[in-house]
């Protein structure tokens, strides 16, 4: 470990000690928000400090073993000291990598809840049916992790599929995992409506947005145009006799959000505002981070068959993630929410890439 990194870690240790002193002086009842912020900062430092302590202990073990090895004449003992040096050195390499990963800048949205939006791309009605299958996959993944799922907006298509599904998933750290699901998901299978047994290829696009709270951004009410209208179902037929559906336009950018799932106009407006806040927050973050998509269209791609992040092949029971060239032959398990194999590999790949860029 170089001196610069050691200096940075030493400073973190000192900062944590000072923070502990400050925490002991804060009155939780008078300022719970400040206490929570300080406690989180302390918690974030703890894992790095613990790794640094392990590194120091292993370095001390190596120094002691090297001294004893230099003075030892017995071959058996020399081999034992050499083994200690070898094993400790290997552990140090692993710890240094973990420290570097821990020091990488955090995505400020990683701890947030998410809004997931799934829409059909190329493939006609089969693409709309695929939207529903992906929705089931993500709800099962949420269940496996004990995350809460809340439907925000569901628009049925004419033949049992969906032209749009928007839903929230709530729990600490959800965005840090699900953000890797954003993009075009391609399915290859024989549709139920296919009489000739031919395999069709269809696309559904997935957008994953960190859910914004009101404190995250200030929206001037004068920048909003709110329209109300009657809800409609598949084919345009009216499903409500009152003007309960809500359409909100953010005038500065022309962004339009609508919601008609609830019978109450107020509830539809609240849901539409949640979607609007999330999209505005994501757009703001995209502008600040050049490597991230600048808007929803870039995030999910064009929805064409060639523009995909993952392929689900029913015939071969396989799922392939094209970003990391990972193929797993367990389609049925993946569709049942077993996504950790892909998500953990994507997180590891992202960390490796960021470390390489840091060292360059």
Buried (B, 14 or more C-beta within 10 A) or exposed (E): BEEEBEEBBEEBBEBBEEBEEEBEEBEEEEEEEBBEEBBEBBEEBEEBBEBBEBBEEBBEBBEBBEEBBEEBEEEEEBEBBBEBBEBBEEBBEEBBBBBBBBBEEEBBBBBBBBBBBBBBBBBBBBBBBBBBBBBEBBBBBBEEBEBEBEEBBBBBBEEEBBBBBBBBBBBEEBBBBBBBBBBBBBBBBBBEEEEEEEEBBBBBBBBBBBBBEEEBEEBEEEEBEEEBEEBBEBEEEEEBEEEBBBBBBBEEEEBEBBBBBBEEBEBBBEBBBBBBBBBBBBBEBBEEEEEBBBBBEEBBBBBEBEBBBBBBBBEEBBBBBBBBEBEBEEBEBBBBBBBEBBBEBBBEBBBEEBBEEEEE
